[in-house]
Amino acid sequence: MKLGEAEHEMTKEPSLVTFGVPGSHQTTIRMVRRALAQQGLRVPAELDITTRIKQELGAGLAPCVVLYVDDPALLLEAVVFHRGAALLIPQPVVVSGNDRHTEVLVRSVEGLMEGGLPVSVREPLLNLHARIVQAMETIAEREGAHLIVSP
């Protein structure tokens, strides 16, 4: 990557939005699930990153879980018109922390819209994203946005 390209990458909009929750990881996961449910959202799958890394590589890691969040009606709406929507819905929500403080990470709208999605996918995805963010704002304080710089 050339210097000009690197500067362009650094000025892009942030890719992640982080919410901070005082309290333990396990308590925060329960709070996140409850807040999502109050928005009519579901968690059809989850991946315990910490356990997987421990089992596969024998390495220790702070508690980290990825919740895959969707609304079945939005998923249907998106997939009926564009099968590729299944790559974006459900949306991952990362919950990572320790006994005192936990972070919840969500992709930013700008991060989601990169790549020019078809309207049939964009609208359900934006609806889902807005509801995830609304849910997190009921239980957590927005800490900021983070840029992910790709090589």
ChimeraX commands (.cxc) that place a marker at each C-alpha (Angstrom):
marker #1 position 0.00,0.00,0.00 radius 0.5
marker #1 position 1.34,3.42,-0.94 radius 0.5
marker #1 position 1.50,6.30,1.52 radius 0.5
marker #1 position -1.41,8.12,-0.12 radius 0.5
marker #1 position -3.53,4.98,0.03 radius 0.5
marker #1 position -2.69,4.50,3.70 radius 0.5
marker #1 position -3.70,8.10,4.46 radius 0.5
marker #1 position -6.96,7.54,2.58 radius 0.5
marker #1 position -7.61,4.36,4.60 radius 0.5
marker #1 position -7.03,6.22,7.88 radius 0.5
marker #1 position -9.55,8.95,6.99 radius 0.5
marker #1 position -12.37,6.51,6.28 radius 0.5
marker #1 position -15.32,6.39,8.63 radius 0.5
marker #1 position -14.96,4.13,11.69 radius 0.5
marker #1 position -15.80,0.46,11.14 radius 0.5
marker #1 position -16.92,-0.42,14.69 radius 0.5
marker #1 position -18.98,1.21,17.40 radius 0.5
marker #1 position -18.10,0.25,20.99 radius 0.5
marker #1 position -20.41,0.33,23.99 radius 0.5
marker #1 position -19.05,0.05,27.52 radius 0.5
marker #1 position -20.92,-1.77,30.27 radius 0.5
marker #1 position -19.69,-1.70,33.86 radius 0.5
marker #1 position -19.96,-5.22,35.22 radius 0.5
marker #1 position -19.06,-8.79,34.47 radius 0.5
marker #1 position -19.01,-10.45,31.09 radius 0.5
marker #1 position -21.70,-13.01,32.04 radius 0.5
marker #1 position -24.04,-10.34,33.42 radius 0.5
marker #1 position -23.53,-8.22,30.32 radius 0.5
marker #1 position -24.37,-11.11,27.99 radius 0.5
marker #1 position -27.69,-11.56,29.82 radius 0.5
marker #1 position -28.35,-7.81,29.60 radius 0.5
marker #1 position -27.52,-7.76,25.88 radius 0.5
marker #1 position -29.82,-10.71,25.17 radius 0.5
marker #1 position -32.65,-9.05,27.11 radius 0.5
marker #1 position -32.16,-5.69,25.37 radius 0.5
marker #1 position -32.12,-7.36,21.94 radius 0.5
marker #1 position -35.29,-9.31,22.76 radius 0.5
marker #1 position -37.02,-6.07,23.77 radius 0.5
marker #1 position -36.29,-4.81,20.24 radius 0.5
marker #1 position -37.86,-7.99,18.81 radius 0.5
marker #1 position -34.48,-9.41,17.83 radius 0.5
marker #1 position -33.23,-12.97,18.19 radius 0.5
marker #1 position -29.85,-14.65,18.71 radius 0.5
marker #1 position -30.08,-17.84,16.62 radius 0.5
marker #1 position -26.37,-18.64,17.03 radius 0.5
marker #1 position -23.35,-17.71,19.09 radius 0.5
marker #1 position -19.65,-18.48,19.07 radius 0.5
marker #1 position -17.66,-18.61,22.30 radius 0.5
marker #1 position -14.30,-17.33,21.04 radius 0.5
marker #1 position -12.54,-17.91,24.36 radius 0.5
marker #1 position -13.50,-21.59,24.57 radius 0.5
marker #1 position -12.71,-22.21,20.93 radius 0.5
marker #1 position -9.22,-20.66,21.19 radius 0.5
marker #1 position -8.57,-22.62,24.39 radius 0.5
marker #1 position -9.67,-25.92,22.80 radius 0.5
marker #1 position -7.99,-25.40,19.44 radius 0.5
marker #1 position -4.78,-23.63,20.46 radius 0.5
marker #1 position -4.50,-24.04,24.21 radius 0.5
marker #1 position -4.25,-20.27,24.66 radius 0.5
marker #1 position -6.00,-18.23,27.32 radius 0.5
marker #1 position -8.10,-15.24,26.35 radius 0.5
marker #1 position -10.42,-12.85,28.18 radius 0.5
marker #1 position -14.09,-13.82,27.84 radius 0.5
marker #1 position -15.30,-13.09,24.31 radius 0.5
marker #1 position -18.53,-14.23,22.66 radius 0.5
marker #1 position -19.99,-13.38,19.27 radius 0.5
marker #1 position -23.79,-13.25,19.20 radius 0.5
marker #1 position -25.35,-13.51,15.75 radius 0.5
marker #1 position -28.41,-11.27,15.81 radius 0.5
marker #1 position -31.35,-11.20,13.45 radius 0.5
marker #1 position -35.05,-10.71,13.01 radius 0.5
marker #1 position -36.46,-13.66,11.04 radius 0.5
marker #1 position -38.87,-11.41,9.13 radius 0.5
marker #1 position -36.02,-9.10,8.02 radius 0.5
marker #1 position -33.90,-12.10,7.07 radius 0.5
marker #1 position -36.74,-13.45,4.94 radius 0.5
marker #1 position -37.32,-10.05,3.35 radius 0.5
marker #1 position -33.66,-9.71,2.40 radius 0.5
marker #1 position -33.03,-13.30,1.27 radius 0.5
marker #1 position -36.15,-13.51,-0.90 radius 0.5
marker #1 position -34.77,-10.76,-3.12 radius 0.5
marker #1 position -31.06,-11.49,-2.83 radius 0.5
marker #1 position -29.62,-14.78,-1.57 radius 0.5
marker #1 position -26.36,-13.04,-0.69 radius 0.5
marker #1 position -28.16,-11.26,2.16 radius 0.5
marker #1 position -27.56,-14.38,4.23 radius 0.5
marker #1 position -23.91,-13.31,4.37 radius 0.5
marker #1 position -24.90,-10.15,6.28 radius 0.5
marker #1 position -27.94,-11.17,8.30 radius 0.5
marker #1 position -27.61,-12.29,11.11 radius 0.5
marker #1 position -25.27,-9.51,12.22 radius 0.5
marker #1 position -22.42,-10.29,14.65 radius 0.5
marker #1 position -22.32,-8.52,18.01 radius 0.5
marker #1 position -19.13,-9.06,20.05 radius 0.5
marker #1 position -19.32,-9.12,23.85 radius 0.5
marker #1 position -15.87,-9.10,25.45 radius 0.5
marker #1 position -14.65,-8.21,28.89 radius 0.5
marker #1 position -13.79,-9.30,32.39 radius 0.5
marker #1 position -15.32,-9.17,35.90 radius 0.5
marker #1 position -15.37,-5.35,36.06 radius 0.5
marker #1 position -15.98,-3.99,32.56 radius 0.5
marker #1 position -17.35,-5.38,29.33 radius 0.5
marker #1 position -17.40,-4.00,25.81 radius 0.5
marker #1 position -20.04,-4.63,23.19 radius 0.5
marker #1 position -18.87,-4.08,19.61 radius 0.5
marker #1 position -21.14,-3.56,16.61 radius 0.5
marker #1 position -20.24,-2.73,13.03 radius 0.5
marker #1 position -20.84,0.90,12.13 radius 0.5
marker #1 position -23.36,1.85,9.45 radius 0.5
marker #1 position -20.47,3.05,7.30 radius 0.5
marker #1 position -18.73,-0.30,7.71 radius 0.5
marker #1 position -21.89,-2.11,6.65 radius 0.5
marker #1 position -22.48,0.02,3.58 radius 0.5
marker #1 position -19.02,-0.45,2.08 radius 0.5
marker #1 position -19.29,-2.41,-1.13 radius 0.5
marker #1 position -22.54,-0.94,-2.48 radius 0.5
marker #1 position -25.23,-3.37,-1.38 radius 0.5
marker #1 position -28.40,-3.81,-3.42 radius 0.5
marker #1 position -31.41,-1.89,-2.04 radius 0.5
marker #1 position -33.18,-5.20,-1.35 radius 0.5
marker #1 position -30.43,-6.03,1.15 radius 0.5
marker #1 position -29.59,-2.52,2.37 radius 0.5
marker #1 position -32.99,-1.63,3.85 radius 0.5
marker #1 position -33.43,-4.77,6.01 radius 0.5
marker #1 position -29.77,-4.57,7.07 radius 0.5
marker #1 position -30.07,-0.91,8.10 radius 0.5
marker #1 position -33.27,-1.69,10.00 radius 0.5
marker #1 position -31.56,-4.54,11.86 radius 0.5
marker #1 position -28.50,-2.41,12.60 radius 0.5
marker #1 position -30.59,0.48,13.97 radius 0.5
marker #1 position -32.46,-1.87,16.29 radius 0.5
marker #1 position -29.23,-3.47,17.54 radius 0.5
marker #1 position -27.76,-0.03,18.31 radius 0.5
marker #1 position -31.01,1.08,20.02 radius 0.5
marker #1 position -30.91,-2.04,22.17 radius 0.5
marker #1 position -27.30,-1.43,23.19 radius 0.5
marker #1 position -28.00,2.21,24.01 radius 0.5
marker #1 position -30.59,1.08,26.59 radius 0.5
marker #1 position -27.96,-0.81,28.62 radius 0.5
marker #1 position -24.60,0.72,27.76 radius 0.5
marker #1 position -22.74,3.93,27.15 radius 0.5
marker #1 position -21.30,4.47,23.71 radius 0.5
marker #1 position -17.54,4.62,24.09 radius 0.5
marker #1 position -16.68,5.52,20.56 radius 0.5
marker #1 position -15.95,4.25,17.14 radius 0.5
marker #1 position -12.88,2.41,15.94 radius 0.5
marker #1 position -11.35,2.27,12.52 radius 0.5
marker #1 position -10.22,-1.09,11.25 radius 0.5
marker #1 position -7.33,-0.55,8.83 radius 0.5
marker #1 position -6.99,-3.30,6.30 radius 0.5
marker #1 position -3.58,-4.19,4.86 radius 0.5
marker link #1:1,2 radius 0.2
marker link #1:2,3 radius 0.2
marker link #1:3,4 radius 0.2
marker link #1:4,5 radius 0.2
marker link #1:5,6 radius 0.2
marker link #1:6,7 radius 0.2
marker link #1:7,8 radius 0.2
marker link #1:8,9 radius 0.2
marker link #1:9,10 radius 0.2
marker link #1:10,11 radius 0.2
marker link #1:11,12 radius 0.2
marker link #1:12,13 radius 0.2
marker link #1:13,14 radius 0.2
marker link #1:14,15 radius 0.2
marker link #1:15,16 radius 0.2
marker link #1:16,17 radius 0.2
marker link #1:17,18 radius 0.2
marker link #1:18,19 radius 0.2
marker link #1:19,20 radius 0.2
marker link #1:20,21 radius 0.2
marker link #1:21,22 radius 0.2
marker link #1:22,23 radius 0.2
marker link #1:23,24 radius 0.2
marker link #1:24,25 radius 0.2
marker link #1:25,26 radius 0.2
marker link #1:26,27 radius 0.2
marker link #1:27,28 radius 0.2
marker link #1:28,29 radius 0.2
marker link #1:29,30 radius 0.2
marker link #1:30,31 radius 0.2
marker link #1:31,32 radius 0.2
marker link #1:32,33 radius 0.2
marker link #1:33,34 radius 0.2
marker link #1:34,35 radius 0.2
marker link #1:35,36 radius 0.2
marker link #1:36,37 radius 0.2
marker link #1:37,38 radius 0.2
marker link #1:38,39 radius 0.2
marker link #1:39,40 radius 0.2
marker link #1:40,41 radius 0.2
marker link #1:41,42 radius 0.2
marker link #1:42,43 radius 0.2
marker link #1:43,44 radius 0.2
marker link #1:44,45 radius 0.2
marker link #1:45,46 radius 0.2
marker link #1:46,47 radius 0.2
marker link #1:47,48 radius 0.2
marker link #1:48,49 radius 0.2
marker link #1:49,50 radius 0.2
marker link #1:50,51 radius 0.2
marker link #1:51,52 radius 0.2
marker link #1:52,53 radius 0.2
marker link #1:53,54 radius 0.2
marker link #1:54,55 radius 0.2
marker link #1:55,56 radius 0.2
marker link #1:56,57 radius 0.2
marker link #1:57,58 radius 0.2
marker link #1:58,59 radius 0.2
marker link #1:59,60 radius 0.2
marker link #1:60,61 radius 0.2
marker link #1:61,62 radius 0.2
marker link #1:62,63 radius 0.2
marker link #1:63,64 radius 0.2
marker link #1:64,65 radius 0.2
marker link #1:65,66 radius 0.2
marker link #1:66,67 radius 0.2
marker link #1:67,68 radius 0.2
marker link #1:68,69 radius 0.2
marker link #1:69,70 radius 0.2
marker link #1:70,71 radius 0.2
marker link #1:71,72 radius 0.2
marker link #1:72,73 radius 0.2
marker link #1:73,74 radius 0.2
marker link #1:74,75 radius 0.2
marker link #1:75,76 radius 0.2
marker link #1:76,77 radius 0.2
marker link #1:77,78 radius 0.2
marker link #1:78,79 radius 0.2
marker link #1:79,80 radius 0.2
marker link #1:80,81 radius 0.2
marker link #1:81,82 radius 0.2
marker link #1:82,83 radius 0.2
marker link #1:83,84 radius 0.2
marker link #1:84,85 radius 0.2
marker link #1:85,86 radius 0.2
marker link #1:86,87 radius 0.2
marker link #1:87,88 radius 0.2
marker link #1:88,89 radius 0.2
marker link #1:89,90 radius 0.2
marker link #1:90,91 radius 0.2
marker link #1:91,92 radius 0.2
marker link #1:92,93 radius 0.2
marker link #1:93,94 radius 0.2
marker link #1:94,95 radius 0.2
marker link #1:95,96 radius 0.2
marker link #1:96,97 radius 0.2
marker link #1:97,98 radius 0.2
marker link #1:98,99 radius 0.2
marker link #1:99,100 radius 0.2
marker link #1:100,101 radius 0.2
marker link #1:101,102 radius 0.2
marker link #1:102,103 radius 0.2
marker link #1:103,104 radius 0.2
marker link #1:104,105 radius 0.2
marker link #1:105,106 radius 0.2
marker link #1:106,107 radius 0.2
marker link #1:107,108 radius 0.2
marker link #1:108,109 radius 0.2
marker link #1:109,110 radius 0.2
marker link #1:110,111 radius 0.2
marker link #1:111,112 radius 0.2
marker link #1:112,113 radius 0.2
marker link #1:113,114 radius 0.2
marker link #1:114,115 radius 0.2
marker link #1:115,116 radius 0.2
marker link #1:116,117 radius 0.2
marker link #1:117,118 radius 0.2
marker link #1:118,119 radius 0.2
marker link #1:119,120 radius 0.2
marker link #1:120,121 radius 0.2
marker link #1:121,122 radius 0.2
marker link #1:122,123 radius 0.2
marker link #1:123,124 radius 0.2
marker link #1:124,125 radius 0.2
marker link #1:125,126 radius 0.2
marker link #1:126,127 radius 0.2
marker link #1:127,128 radius 0.2
marker link #1:128,129 radius 0.2
marker link #1:129,130 radius 0.2
marker link #1:130,131 radius 0.2
marker link #1:131,132 radius 0.2
marker link #1:132,133 radius 0.2
marker link #1:133,134 radius 0.2
marker link #1:134,135 radius 0.2
marker link #1:135,136 radius 0.2
marker link #1:136,137 radius 0.2
marker link #1:137,138 radius 0.2
marker link #1:138,139 radius 0.2
marker link #1:139,140 radius 0.2
marker link #1:140,141 radius 0.2
marker link #1:141,142 radius 0.2
marker link #1:142,143 radius 0.2
marker link #1:143,144 radius 0.2
marker link #1:144,145 radius 0.2
marker link #1:145,146 radius 0.2
marker link #1:146,147 radius 0.2
marker link #1:147,148 radius 0.2
marker link #1:148,149 radius 0.2
marker link #1:149,150 radius 0.2
marker link #1:150,151 radius 0.2
view
